[in-house]
Amino acid sequence: MIDAEGIMPLNFFKYKGVYSGQHNGMRYIIKPVGEKPDLKLSASVWRGPYASCAVSAENMTTSEFELTEEGRFAAVEWIKQQYEKRKEYWDAAPSIKQVEPIVHE
């Protein structure tokens, strides 16, 4: 379950920490973007099984939030809403065993 209590605290993100996870077939990442003092939180979701580094930006849905405790909670709520809106899509994502490996040359 996606829960704000299970996501890293605000200070983690203030020091440029990146948090990623998954819920069923939906992958997600929360990270700070921008430069101080204008840092924001960016949250992205995409269909598994691949990690964020193997997925193009076109295949991700992203939103930005204030780098505050309220923004952190809003980012987690947004991720939960993304899952609920497309639950069947996420749940039908293939496992890593069902897809071809990506080879970077």
PyMOL commands that place a pseudoatom at each C-alpha (Angstrom):
pseudoatom trace, name=CA, resn=MET, resi=1, chain=A, elem=C, hetatm=0, pos=[0.000, 0.000, 0.000]
pseudoatom trace, name=CA, resn=ILE, resi=2, chain=A, elem=C, hetatm=0, pos=[1.184, 3.501, -0.768]
pseudoatom trace, name=CA, resn=ASP, resi=3, chain=A, elem=C, hetatm=0, pos=[1.309, 5.371, 2.536]
pseudoatom trace, name=CA, resn=ALA, resi=4, chain=A, elem=C, hetatm=0, pos=[2.900, 8.716, 3.458]
pseudoatom trace, name=CA, resn=GLU, resi=5, chain=A, elem=C, hetatm=0, pos=[4.238, 7.154, 6.663]
pseudoatom trace, name=CA, resn=GLY, resi=6, chain=A, elem=C, hetatm=0, pos=[6.200, 4.638, 4.593]
pseudoatom trace, name=CA, resn=ILE, resi=7, chain=A, elem=C, hetatm=0, pos=[7.726, 7.294, 2.314]
pseudoatom trace, name=CA, resn=MET, resi=8, chain=A, elem=C, hetatm=0, pos=[10.944, 9.037, 3.361]
pseudoatom trace, name=CA, resn=PRO, resi=9, chain=A, elem=C, hetatm=0, pos=[10.566, 12.200, 5.475]
pseudoatom trace, name=CA, resn=LEU, resi=10, chain=A, elem=C, hetatm=0, pos=[10.744, 15.718, 4.056]
pseudoatom trace, name=CA, resn=ASN, resi=11, chain=A, elem=C, hetatm=0, pos=[14.382, 16.282, 5.097]
pseudoatom trace, name=CA, resn=PHE, resi=12, chain=A, elem=C, hetatm=0, pos=[15.412, 13.322, 2.929]
pseudoatom trace, name=CA, resn=PHE, resi=13, chain=A, elem=C, hetatm=0, pos=[14.139, 15.200, -0.118]
pseudoatom trace, name=CA, resn=LYS, resi=14, chain=A, elem=C, hetatm=0, pos=[15.574, 18.551, 1.022]
pseudoatom trace, name=CA, resn=TYR, resi=15, chain=A, elem=C, hetatm=0, pos=[19.011, 16.923, 0.782]
pseudoatom trace, name=CA, resn=LYS, resi=16, chain=A, elem=C, hetatm=0, pos=[18.311, 15.711, -2.777]
pseudoatom trace, name=CA, resn=GLY, resi=17, chain=A, elem=C, hetatm=0, pos=[17.236, 12.196, -1.814]
pseudoatom trace, name=CA, resn=VAL, resi=18, chain=A, elem=C, hetatm=0, pos=[15.333, 10.138, -4.398]
pseudoatom trace, name=CA, resn=TYR, resi=19, chain=A, elem=C, hetatm=0, pos=[12.673, 7.635, -3.325]
pseudoatom trace, name=CA, resn=SER, resi=20, chain=A, elem=C, hetatm=0, pos=[11.232, 4.986, -5.618]
pseudoatom trace, name=CA, resn=GLY, resi=21, chain=A, elem=C, hetatm=0, pos=[8.813, 2.159, -5.130]
pseudoatom trace, name=CA, resn=GLN, resi=22, chain=A, elem=C, hetatm=0, pos=[6.093, 0.077, -6.667]
pseudoatom trace, name=CA, resn=HIS, resi=23, chain=A, elem=C, hetatm=0, pos=[2.547, -0.926, -5.981]
pseudoatom trace, name=CA, resn=ASN, resi=24, chain=A, elem=C, hetatm=0, pos=[1.370, -3.929, -7.949]
pseudoatom trace, name=CA, resn=GLY, resi=25, chain=A, elem=C, hetatm=0, pos=[2.256, -3.048, -11.580]
pseudoatom trace, name=CA, resn=MET, resi=26, chain=A, elem=C, hetatm=0, pos=[2.684, 0.698, -11.000]
pseudoatom trace, name=CA, resn=ARG, resi=27, chain=A, elem=C, hetatm=0, pos=[6.173, 2.050, -10.396]
pseudoatom trace, name=CA, resn=TYR, resi=28, chain=A, elem=C, hetatm=0, pos=[6.760, 5.491, -8.899]
pseudoatom trace, name=CA, resn=ILE, resi=29, chain=A, elem=C, hetatm=0, pos=[9.518, 7.902, -7.978]
pseudoatom trace, name=CA, resn=ILE, resi=30, chain=A, elem=C, hetatm=0, pos=[9.583, 11.048, -5.844]
pseudoatom trace, name=CA, resn=LYS, resi=31, chain=A, elem=C, hetatm=0, pos=[12.550, 13.376, -6.124]
pseudoatom trace, name=CA, resn=PRO, resi=32, chain=A, elem=C, hetatm=0, pos=[13.484, 17.016, -5.699]
pseudoatom trace, name=CA, resn=VAL, resi=33, chain=A, elem=C, hetatm=0, pos=[13.868, 19.065, -8.876]
pseudoatom trace, name=CA, resn=GLY, resi=34, chain=A, elem=C, hetatm=0, pos=[15.182, 22.548, -9.524]
pseudoatom trace, name=CA, resn=GLU, resi=35, chain=A, elem=C, hetatm=0, pos=[17.728, 24.591, -7.631]
pseudoatom trace, name=CA, resn=LYS, resi=36, chain=A, elem=C, hetatm=0, pos=[17.678, 26.076, -4.134]
pseudoatom trace, name=CA, resn=PRO, resi=37, chain=A, elem=C, hetatm=0, pos=[15.746, 28.054, -3.006]
pseudoatom trace, name=CA, resn=ASP, resi=38, chain=A, elem=C, hetatm=0, pos=[13.173, 27.010, -5.636]
pseudoatom trace, name=CA, resn=LEU, resi=39, chain=A, elem=C, hetatm=0, pos=[13.279, 23.240, -5.121]
pseudoatom trace, name=CA, resn=LYS, resi=40, chain=A, elem=C, hetatm=0, pos=[10.051, 21.336, -5.806]
pseudoatom trace, name=CA, resn=LEU, resi=41, chain=A, elem=C, hetatm=0, pos=[9.047, 17.712, -5.420]
pseudoatom trace, name=CA, resn=SER, resi=42, chain=A, elem=C, hetatm=0, pos=[8.483, 15.781, -8.623]
pseudoatom trace, name=CA, resn=ALA, resi=43, chain=A, elem=C, hetatm=0, pos=[6.404, 12.605, -8.548]
pseudoatom trace, name=CA, resn=SER, resi=44, chain=A, elem=C, hetatm=0, pos=[6.222, 10.258, -11.531]
pseudoatom trace, name=CA, resn=VAL, resi=45, chain=A, elem=C, hetatm=0, pos=[4.387, 7.005, -12.197]
pseudoatom trace, name=CA, resn=TRP, resi=46, chain=A, elem=C, hetatm=0, pos=[4.797, 4.468, -14.990]
pseudoatom trace, name=CA, resn=ARG, resi=47, chain=A, elem=C, hetatm=0, pos=[3.865, 0.894, -15.773]
pseudoatom trace, name=CA, resn=GLY, resi=48, chain=A, elem=C, hetatm=0, pos=[6.342, -1.761, -14.694]
pseudoatom trace, name=CA, resn=PRO, resi=49, chain=A, elem=C, hetatm=0, pos=[8.357, -3.830, -14.840]
pseudoatom trace, name=CA, resn=TYR, resi=50, chain=A, elem=C, hetatm=0, pos=[11.241, -1.525, -15.767]
pseudoatom trace, name=CA, resn=ALA, resi=51, chain=A, elem=C, hetatm=0, pos=[13.047, 0.956, -13.526]
pseudoatom trace, name=CA, resn=SER, resi=52, chain=A, elem=C, hetatm=0, pos=[12.795, 4.699, -14.188]
pseudoatom trace, name=CA, resn=CYS, resi=53, chain=A, elem=C, hetatm=0, pos=[16.162, 4.811, -15.964]
pseudoatom trace, name=CA, resn=ALA, resi=54, chain=A, elem=C, hetatm=0, pos=[14.828, 2.417, -18.629]
pseudoatom trace, name=CA, resn=VAL, resi=55, chain=A, elem=C, hetatm=0, pos=[11.539, 4.233, -19.294]
pseudoatom trace, name=CA, resn=SER, resi=56, chain=A, elem=C, hetatm=0, pos=[11.188, 7.277, -21.535]
pseudoatom trace, name=CA, resn=ALA, resi=57, chain=A, elem=C, hetatm=0, pos=[9.583, 10.462, -20.198]
pseudoatom trace, name=CA, resn=GLU, resi=58, chain=A, elem=C, hetatm=0, pos=[6.718, 9.978, -22.680]
pseudoatom trace, name=CA, resn=ASN, resi=59, chain=A, elem=C, hetatm=0, pos=[5.755, 6.781, -20.853]
pseudoatom trace, name=CA, resn=MET, resi=60, chain=A, elem=C, hetatm=0, pos=[5.639, 8.477, -17.444]
pseudoatom trace, name=CA, resn=THR, resi=61, chain=A, elem=C, hetatm=0, pos=[3.005, 10.686, -15.868]
pseudoatom trace, name=CA, resn=THR, resi=62, chain=A, elem=C, hetatm=0, pos=[4.574, 13.424, -13.736]
pseudoatom trace, name=CA, resn=SER, resi=63, chain=A, elem=C, hetatm=0, pos=[3.390, 16.172, -11.440]
pseudoatom trace, name=CA, resn=GLU, resi=64, chain=A, elem=C, hetatm=0, pos=[5.206, 18.726, -9.253]
pseudoatom trace, name=CA, resn=PHE, resi=65, chain=A, elem=C, hetatm=0, pos=[4.515, 19.748, -5.669]
pseudoatom trace, name=CA, resn=GLU, resi=66, chain=A, elem=C, hetatm=0, pos=[5.900, 22.214, -3.155]
pseudoatom trace, name=CA, resn=LEU, resi=67, chain=A, elem=C, hetatm=0, pos=[8.896, 20.988, -1.160]
pseudoatom trace, name=CA, resn=THR, resi=68, chain=A, elem=C, hetatm=0, pos=[6.967, 21.126, 2.120]
pseudoatom trace, name=CA, resn=GLU, resi=69, chain=A, elem=C, hetatm=0, pos=[5.376, 18.542, 4.360]
pseudoatom trace, name=CA, resn=GLU, resi=70, chain=A, elem=C, hetatm=0, pos=[2.034, 19.366, 2.744]
pseudoatom trace, name=CA, resn=GLY, resi=71, chain=A, elem=C, hetatm=0, pos=[3.632, 18.917, -0.679]
pseudoatom trace, name=CA, resn=ARG, resi=72, chain=A, elem=C, hetatm=0, pos=[5.060, 15.541, 0.347]
pseudoatom trace, name=CA, resn=PHE, resi=73, chain=A, elem=C, hetatm=0, pos=[1.612, 14.380, 1.487]
pseudoatom trace, name=CA, resn=ALA, resi=74, chain=A, elem=C, hetatm=0, pos=[0.068, 15.772, -1.722]
pseudoatom trace, name=CA, resn=ALA, resi=75, chain=A, elem=C, hetatm=0, pos=[2.618, 13.863, -3.846]
pseudoatom trace, name=CA, resn=VAL, resi=76, chain=A, elem=C, hetatm=0, pos=[1.806, 10.596, -2.065]
pseudoatom trace, name=CA, resn=GLU, resi=77, chain=A, elem=C, hetatm=0, pos=[-1.936, 11.250, -2.438]
pseudoatom trace, name=CA, resn=TRP, resi=78, chain=A, elem=C, hetatm=0, pos=[-1.432, 12.000, -6.152]
pseudoatom trace, name=CA, resn=ILE, resi=79, chain=A, elem=C, hetatm=0, pos=[0.404, 8.676, -6.604]
pseudoatom trace, name=CA, resn=LYS, resi=80, chain=A, elem=C, hetatm=0, pos=[-2.441, 6.848, -4.837]
pseudoatom trace, name=CA, resn=GLN, resi=81, chain=A, elem=C, hetatm=0, pos=[-4.975, 8.573, -7.086]
pseudoatom trace, name=CA, resn=GLN, resi=82, chain=A, elem=C, hetatm=0, pos=[-3.003, 7.607, -10.194]
pseudoatom trace, name=CA, resn=TYR, resi=83, chain=A, elem=C, hetatm=0, pos=[-3.178, 3.987, -9.098]
pseudoatom trace, name=CA, resn=GLU, resi=84, chain=A, elem=C, hetatm=0, pos=[-6.894, 4.090, -8.316]
pseudoatom trace, name=CA, resn=LYS, resi=85, chain=A, elem=C, hetatm=0, pos=[-7.763, 5.806, -11.639]
pseudoatom trace, name=CA, resn=ARG, resi=86, chain=A, elem=C, hetatm=0, pos=[-6.075, 3.070, -13.700]
pseudoatom trace, name=CA, resn=LYS, resi=87, chain=A, elem=C, hetatm=0, pos=[-6.013, 0.102, -11.343]
pseudoatom trace, name=CA, resn=GLU, resi=88, chain=A, elem=C, hetatm=0, pos=[-6.728, -2.498, -14.039]
pseudoatom trace, name=CA, resn=TYR, resi=89, chain=A, elem=C, hetatm=0, pos=[-3.973, -1.085, -16.277]
pseudoatom trace, name=CA, resn=TRP, resi=90, chain=A, elem=C, hetatm=0, pos=[-1.377, -1.205, -13.496]
pseudoatom trace, name=CA, resn=ASP, resi=91, chain=A, elem=C, hetatm=0, pos=[-2.437, -4.621, -12.243]
pseudoatom trace, name=CA, resn=ALA, resi=92, chain=A, elem=C, hetatm=0, pos=[-2.100, -6.093, -15.755]
pseudoatom trace, name=CA, resn=ALA, resi=93, chain=A, elem=C, hetatm=0, pos=[1.543, -4.992, -16.070]
pseudoatom trace, name=CA, resn=PRO, resi=94, chain=A, elem=C, hetatm=0, pos=[3.870, -7.836, -17.044]
pseudoatom trace, name=CA, resn=SER, resi=95, chain=A, elem=C, hetatm=0, pos=[6.430, -9.195, -14.619]
pseudoatom trace, name=CA, resn=ILE, resi=96, chain=A, elem=C, hetatm=0, pos=[10.134, -8.803, -15.334]
pseudoatom trace, name=CA, resn=LYS, resi=97, chain=A, elem=C, hetatm=0, pos=[10.163, -12.498, -16.338]
pseudoatom trace, name=CA, resn=GLN, resi=98, chain=A, elem=C, hetatm=0, pos=[7.653, -11.828, -19.140]
pseudoatom trace, name=CA, resn=VAL, resi=99, chain=A, elem=C, hetatm=0, pos=[9.521, -9.073, -21.007]
pseudoatom trace, name=CA, resn=GLU, resi=100, chain=A, elem=C, hetatm=0, pos=[12.635, -8.824, -23.092]
pseudoatom trace, name=CA, resn=PRO, resi=101, chain=A, elem=C, hetatm=0, pos=[15.660, -7.301, -21.367]
pseudoatom trace, name=CA, resn=ILE, resi=102, chain=A, elem=C, hetatm=0, pos=[16.683, -3.808, -22.448]
pseudoatom trace, name=CA, resn=VAL, resi=103, chain=A, elem=C, hetatm=0, pos=[20.241, -3.743, -23.741]
pseudoatom trace, name=CA, resn=HIS, resi=104, chain=A, elem=C, hetatm=0, pos=[21.966, -0.358, -23.804]
pseudoatom trace, name=CA, resn=GLU, resi=105, chain=A, elem=C, hetatm=0, pos=[24.730, -0.053, -26.348]
for i in range(1, 105): cmd.bond("trace and resi %d" % i, "trace and resi %d" % (i + 1))
show_as sticks, trace
zoom trace
